[in-house]
Amino acid sequence: MPHEVTLQWRDGREATIDVADGETIIDATERAGLGVPFGCLYGACGTCTGRLLSGDLVHIERARGLKPRHRRDGYVLLCVAEPRSDCRIEVGAEIQADLVPNPWQ
Amino acid sequence: MSTDEPSHSTEEHGHDHHEVAGPGYPTPAAMRTESEREKTAFVMAPRVGMDVDAPDFVGVVDVDPDSNTYSELIDTIEMPNKGDELHHFGWNACSSSCHAEGLARDHLIVPGQRSSRIHILDATDPRDPSIEKVIEPEEVFEHDLSAPHTVHCVPGGKVVISMLGDANGDLPGGFLQLDQDDFSIDGHWEANRGEMKMNYDYWYQPRHNVMISTEWAAPRTYYPGFDLDDVEAGKYGDSIHIWDWETKEHQQTLTFGEEGLIPLEIRMPHNPEETQGYVGAALSSNILRFWEGRDGVWEWETVIDVEDREHPDWDMPVPGLVTDIVLSLDDQYLFFSNWLHGDMRMYDVSDFGNPRLVDRIWAGGNFGDRQEVQGTEIRGAPQMLQLSRDGKRVYWTTSLFSSWDNQFYPDIGSEGSVMLKADVYPDEGRMELDEDFLVDFGDAPGGPARAHEIRWPGGDCTSDVWQ
C-alpha cells in the first residue's frame, strides 16, 4: 500500500508524493522530479539526509553515514528509507549540513 | 604546435632518440619547454549536495588569452546520472607510456567519488569531449571496492585508480585496475595489501620500483563531513604506504602520528632519478618529506609547519588545512593551499629538505583581506591547484568536497565555487593574482556548481610520470 509522504524544505516549499511499496523515498522523489539531493545510494554518504518530523519509516540497509546521535535526533537517509506510514520529512541540501558543525567555530 | 593536440609525433616534440611516437614527452624538461601554453582547462564540476536538480559535469574552460571567450566556461559535459561527486580524474596515457606505439592521450577517466561510477570521456577534440563509456557502480562493487579517487595511467597498458573503501563504504580500500584498450575492469591492482587499510592518493617512480599511497579515511567516515570525534577515535589516517611497484606488494608503513594527520596529496619529483617526495598532511597542516634511506628503508621528516591561527569569532585555533600540493615540472617550486586560512603558498625547493617560502597569495578564506575578484565574492579559498607546464601560471578552484564545503564555506553549496589564476615569475621567485581571470561556476548553464580538479589537454604537473 503506498504511503503519502510530505516533504518540506527550509525555504517553505512543500510537496506531497505517494511512495509505493518497495520504493525508497529517493526513488519516489526522482520519479516526481523533485530534485532532492542524493549521492552514493547505499546509505554511506549522507548527501540525502532528511529529518523525520512525523510518521514511521525504516532503513532497508544500514544507515552507515549516520551516527547514533543523528538517529536520535530524527535524521534519516532517504536513499535507503521506505515509509511504513504517512510521513512528513524535512529535506533539501541544508539538512546534511546539520550533521557535523565546523569544529573550530 | 599546440599541446591541445591529443598526441605528438616523433618529429613534433623532438623525440628523436626513439623510433615510435607516444602520448607524452621524453623528459620533464621536454614537456616544460616544448609544449605550448595551455589553451583549454578541464575542470571537475560537481553539483552533488546542492539544491540543483542536475548532474555533475566536466567543465571546459577557455584559458587562451587570444580567444574571445577567454576566462569563460565554454562547454559543460553533464554526466548521465546525478549524485556522482566528480572529484579527481586522469588520463588514459601519459609520459610513462611515452614509447608505446599507437597510444594517444585522448581519453579522460572521470570517477564519481560518491557514486563509485566511472566515466570514460573521449577528449580527442579538447573543445568537444564526449562520454564514451560508463562503468556502473555495481561492476565496481563486485570487486569489493568503492569511492574511486586518483587515476594514473601506468606502463603496460593499464590504468590504476586508488579506491578508498570496500563495497559498503567501509575499510579497507584498494586499487582498481582498468585495461587501457577498452577500459574494462581487470580487478585489483595490488597483490598483497599488507597492513594498508586506508587509501587516498598515490604516486609512483617506476625507475626505482616504488609506489607510495596516502590515507584519508573510510568513505562512510569522511563522506558525511568532518567530525573531530572521528579523528580522536583513530578513524582518520596518519600514515603513508610504500609498495613494490613490480610485485604490487606492500613493503613499509611510515606513520606520522600527530605530525601527519590526514596525509592527502603526494608528489614525487618529475625527475625519474629521485627517490624522495612530499606529502601534505591536511589536518596537521604540515608538509612532510620522505626519502629512501639505506638498505631501501624509507624515512620521513616534517619540513614545513603551517601555524594554526586564532580567529576572533571562533573557539579554537584554526589549522591551515593543506588540501593540495603541486610541484613544478622542473622540481624547483612547490605550491600548496591552506583551505581554511585562505592563502596559496610558493616555496623554493631547490634544496628539497629545506623549503624556503618565497611568496603567497591571499584570496578568500577565513583570514584573507581579499574577499572579491572583479566584484565577485570568492566563495571558499584556494584548494585544488594546477600549474602550467612552463611554470608561469597557477590556477586553482575553491571547493573541497560537498559535505566539507557545507561545513566550512556553506555559500559554495548554494552559489557554487570559482576558479582563479595567478601569474608566476619563477625567475624572480614570486607570483601575482591575475585579477582579469575569474570563472564563476555559480553562473554555469543549468545551475550553479562547485569546481574541483583542473587538468590541461596534453598533460600537466600532476599527471605525468617518467620511466
HADDOCK unambig.tbl for C-alpha pairs under 7 A between the chains (distance, minus, plus):
assign (segid A and resid 35 and name CA) (segid B and resid 51 and name CA) 6.94 0.50 0.50
assign (segid A and resid 35 and name CA) (segid B and resid 52 and name CA) 6.82 0.50 0.50
assign (segid A and resid 35 and name CA) (segid B and resid 53 and name CA) 4.47 0.50 0.50
assign (segid A and resid 37 and name CA) (segid B and resid 48 and name CA) 6.79 0.50 0.50
assign (segid A and resid 37 and name CA) (segid B and resid 49 and name CA) 5.52 0.50 0.50
assign (segid A and resid 37 and name CA) (segid B and resid 50 and name CA) 6.56 0.50 0.50
assign (segid A and resid 37 and name CA) (segid B and resid 51 and name CA) 6.59 0.50 0.50
assign (segid A and resid 38 and name CA) (segid B and resid 49 and name CA) 6.83 0.50 0.50
assign (segid A and resid 38 and name CA) (segid B and resid 83 and name CA) 5.47 0.50 0.50
assign (segid A and resid 39 and name CA) (segid B and resid 48 and name CA) 6.71 0.50 0.50
assign (segid A and resid 39 and name CA) (segid B and resid 83 and name CA) 4.19 0.50 0.50
assign (segid A and resid 39 and name CA) (segid B and resid 84 and name CA) 6.12 0.50 0.50
assign (segid A and resid 39 and name CA) (segid B and resid 114 and name CA) 5.54 0.50 0.50
assign (segid A and resid 39 and name CA) (segid B and resid 115 and name CA) 5.95 0.50 0.50
assign (segid A and resid 40 and name CA) (segid B and resid 114 and name CA) 4.81 0.50 0.50
assign (segid A and resid 40 and name CA) (segid B and resid 115 and name CA) 4.43 0.50 0.50
assign (segid A and resid 44 and name CA) (segid B and resid 169 and name CA) 6.05 0.50 0.50
assign (segid A and resid 44 and name CA) (segid B and resid 220 and name CA) 4.95 0.50 0.50
assign (segid A and resid 45 and name CA) (segid B and resid 114 and name CA) 6.89 0.50 0.50
assign (segid A and resid 45 and name CA) (segid B and resid 220 and name CA) 5.90 0.50 0.50
assign (segid A and resid 45 and name CA) (segid B and resid 223 and name CA) 4.72 0.50 0.50
assign (segid A and resid 45 and name CA) (segid B and resid 224 and name CA) 5.34 0.50 0.50
assign (segid A and resid 46 and name CA) (segid B and resid 223 and name CA) 6.86 0.50 0.50
assign (segid A and resid 46 and name CA) (segid B and resid 224 and name CA) 5.02 0.50 0.50
assign (segid A and resid 47 and name CA) (segid B and resid 49 and name CA) 5.64 0.50 0.50
assign (segid A and resid 64 and name CA) (segid B and resid 220 and name CA) 6.23 0.50 0.50
assign (segid A and resid 65 and name CA) (segid B and resid 220 and name CA) 5.34 0.50 0.50
assign (segid A and resid 65 and name CA) (segid B and resid 224 and name CA) 6.02 0.50 0.50
assign (segid A and resid 92 and name CA) (segid B and resid 51 and name CA) 6.35 0.50 0.50
assign (segid A and resid 93 and name CA) (segid B and resid 49 and name CA) 5.39 0.50 0.50
assign (segid A and resid 93 and name CA) (segid B and resid 50 and name CA) 5.25 0.50 0.50
assign (segid A and resid 93 and name CA) (segid B and resid 51 and name CA) 5.59 0.50 0.50
assign (segid A and resid 97 and name CA) (segid B and resid 403 and name CA) 6.90 0.50 0.50
assign (segid A and resid 97 and name CA) (segid B and resid 406 and name CA) 5.63 0.50 0.50
assign (segid A and resid 97 and name CA) (segid B and resid 407 and name CA) 6.18 0.50 0.50
assign (segid A and resid 100 and name CA) (segid B and resid 225 and name CA) 6.08 0.50 0.50
assign (segid A and resid 100 and name CA) (segid B and resid 226 and name CA) 6.67 0.50 0.50
assign (segid A and resid 100 and name CA) (segid B and resid 227 and name CA) 6.14 0.50 0.50
assign (segid A and resid 100 and name CA) (segid B and resid 407 and name CA) 6.98 0.50 0.50
assign (segid A and resid 101 and name CA) (segid B and resid 407 and name CA) 5.83 0.50 0.50
assign (segid A and resid 102 and name CA) (segid B and resid 407 and name CA) 5.41 0.50 0.50
assign (segid A and resid 102 and name CA) (segid B and resid 408 and name CA) 6.09 0.50 0.50
assign (segid A and resid 103 and name CA) (segid B and resid 228 and name CA) 6.66 0.50 0.50
assign (segid A and resid 104 and name CA) (segid B and resid 314 and name CA) 6.14 0.50 0.50
assign (segid A and resid 104 and name CA) (segid B and resid 315 and name CA) 5.84 0.50 0.50
assign (segid A and resid 104 and name CA) (segid B and resid 316 and name CA) 4.98 0.50 0.50
assign (segid A and resid 104 and name CA) (segid B and resid 317 and name CA) 6.92 0.50 0.50
assign (segid A and resid 104 and name CA) (segid B and resid 318 and name CA) 6.29 0.50 0.50
assign (segid A and resid 105 and name CA) (segid B and resid 314 and name CA) 4.14 0.50 0.50
assign (segid A and resid 105 and name CA) (segid B and resid 315 and name CA) 5.32 0.50 0.50
assign (segid A and resid 105 and name CA) (segid B and resid 316 and name CA) 6.78 0.50 0.50
